[in-house]
Amino acid sequence: MNSNTITSDQLISSADQPAFNQKKNPRNLKGIMVRASSLALLMGAAYLVYALQGDFSRYNLAGLDSTWGIVFLAITGSLLLFRAGFFFYNLYLYFRYKPITSVTNENLPTCTVIVPAYNEGKQVWATLMSLAKSDYPAHKLQLLAIDDGSKDDTWEWMQKAKQDLGDRVSIYQQPENKGKRHALYRGFNLGTGEVFVTVDSDSEVSTDTLRNLVSPFVVNEKCGAVAGNIRVLNSGEKALLPKMLDVSFVLSFEFVRSAESSLESVLCTPGALAAYRREAVFACLPDWINQTFMGKPSDIGEDRAMTNMILKQGYHVLFQRNAFAYTNVPEKYTGLYKMFIRWGRSNVRENIAMAKYVFTDFREGSKIGSRVLFMNQVLKLVMSYPTILLMIFFISMDPLLFISSTLLSILIWSSFPVLFYAKKYKLSESFWAYSYSILYTFGLFWITPYAIATASKRGWLTRG
C-alpha cells in the first residue's frame, strides 16, 4: 500500500472514532434535512417549469407540437413527483433506522470469515491482519483465505499471514482461476460457523466490525443476511475518484441501505463486507453456484444474487451502520466505468430474478416495502433509454439551456448528499458530491443503457 493508505493498525474500534460515533441531536438533524430537501425539491420543480415554459414555440418549429409538449411535461412532472415522494419515503425510513448494538461474547455465534483473493498482492495480508485483530472471541472465529489461482504473489502473502497468525487462519489455493463465486463456494463448504462473513481481499475492517455485523442474527431470528457499512480505503491518495466515491458510498450505505433496512429488505449485501446465516446459505447454495443468465454461467454479481435468493426464502436482510469495512476503489476512469458496468449488469439480472417472486406471498408480514424498492429499481432501468433520448433532443435544440439547467439541477439535488456527509464526517470533503454528480451526469450516464444491452456478457472486467 502507498504511504497515504490507511493501515490495519489505524483501523481502530468505532468506539474510538469520534467521527463515527459522535452523537447528534436527531431533532435538529432531521429538521435541517427536511427543510433542505424540501427547498431543493421546490427549486427543482420551479426551475423545470421555468426552463421549459418559454421554449416550446422554438421546438414547435422542429416538429414538436403543443400536444407533445403537454405530454412531455406531464411525464416529466409525474416522474419528478414520484422521485420526490420516494425520496421523502426514504427520509422517513432513515430516521426510523437504528443499528443493532453488539450482543455479549457469550451470545455471539460461531463465525467463519471467508476471504477470496485474486491478484491482490500484499493487500490480502493487510486484510487478514485486520480481521485477526477483531474484538471477537478467538474460539468462535474461523478465518479462511482462498487464493483463486492468482498470477502474482498473492499466495506468498497468504503464506506470510499464515506464518504470522498460525492456527488462527487457514489458507487454500484453487488449482486455477475459477472466479470469486467458486472461491466463496469452497469457503462455504469448508466453514463450520453458524454465520458466514465474506470480506473482499482489498478491504480492511475495524476491530468491532465482526461482532456488530453478526449481532442481528442473535437478536432477530428471521434475519438471513446483513450488509456492512463500506467506506473507501484509498481516499487519502492524490487521485480524485476515491474522494468522490467515498461521499457516494456514505449516501449509498448510510442513507439508502438504512432506509432499506427499516423495511428489512436490503437489496444487496456488498461483497466487501456481508454476513449470512448458515441455514439460509445452504438452502440456496446449489442454485447460487449453478446460476445462469441466458444460458451462460453467472460469474458476476455473486453478492446481489445471494441476497436475492435469501430474500426469496422469506428472510429479513438488514444493514449494520456500525460495522465498517474500508475498501480500495478504482483511481482511474477506466476502472470506474468497468466496475459500474459489472454492477449494472448484475442489477439487470437480479431485478429480473426478483420480479419472479416479489409479488408472491414470499414471506410473512408486510411485503409492500420490498415491492416499492423493486418498483423503484425497475423504474430506473426502464427510464434509462428515454432519458438519454431526451438528453440528445435538448442538446440538439438548445445546448446552452441544457448545460445550464443540468448544472443548476446538480447544484440543487447534490446539496442533500453534501449536507448528509458534512453532518456525519467532514464539511471540506462533502463538496466532492458535486464533482461526482457532474462526472456521473456527463461521463457515466451511458452505463445503465449499456449494461441493459449487454446484460448477458460475462467477465469481471476490473481484474487482469
Secondary structure, DSSP 4 states (H G I P E B T S, - for coil): --TTSPPGGG---GGG-HHHH----HHHHHHHHHHHHHHHHHHHHHHHHHHHHTTHHHHHTTT--HHHHHHHHHHHHHHHHHHHHHHHHHHHHHHH--PPPPPPTTTPPPEEEEEEESS-TTHHHHHHHHHHT-SS-GGGEEEEEEE-S-SSSHHHHHHHHHHHHGGGEEEEE-SS---HHHHHHHHHHH---SEEEEE-TTEEE-TTHHHHHHHHHHH-TTEEEEEEEEEETTTTSS-SHHHHHHHHHHIIIIIIIHHHHHTTB-S---TTEEEEEHHHHHHHHHHHHT-EETTEE--S-HHHHHHHHHHHTT-EEEEEEEEEEEE---SSHHHHHHHHHHHHHHHHHHHHHHHTTTTS--SSS--HHHHHHHHHHHHHHHTHHHHHHHHHHHHHH-HHHHHHHHHHHHHHHTHHHHHHHHHHS-HHHHTHHHHHHHHHHHHSTTHHHHHHHTTT----SS--
